[in-house]
Amino acid sequence: VNNAGIATSAPIEETTLADWNRNMDILATGYFLVAREAFRVMKQQGRGGSIIFICSKNSVYAGKNAAAYSAAKAAELHLARCLAEEGGAGGIRVNSVLPDAVLQGSGIWSSRWREERAKNYGIKPEELEAYYAARTTLKVNVFPEDIAEAVLFFASDRSLKTTGAMLTVDGGVAAAYGR
């Protein structure tokens, strides 16, 4: 499971090159390095396997004041699809889980990111949970356990014939529906 969590939020003219590079280095390049090594091991073993990328709703949705984060997450998703093509002949499946706003259990939300996102939406930081639930089709918050269930599906034999897929776990954010 390829998972890294950082995020920055700023209008593009305030996004520093350091913030841009940090997002790309940790998210896009980090996922590349982990996947490359997993591919090497899986190919050497000759038994196939499953690589799961934890991407984001922002992989397919242009987040306002989140260009560096959204671009890095889009790179992760596209890398996963490229690797699904490369791994198929060897039985290596590569799929992506696209969560949104998993506020519980994440250090991202106890950082400056919480204040920045609240400011972006014109609300108080303590109103974020209710705001995120209200904007979903199902009117729910997403929890770590929800992401774990999606990962379990892709890691299990129930998805033996699935690769290159993205599974959104976001309560239904219409702007991020697969196209």
Helices and strands as residue ranges (DSSP letters): G 12-14, H 17-23, I 24-29, H 30-45, E 49-54, G 57-59, H 67-87, G 88-90, E 92-99, G 107-110, H 112-121, G 125-127, H 128-134, H 144-155, G 157-159, E 166-169, G 174-176
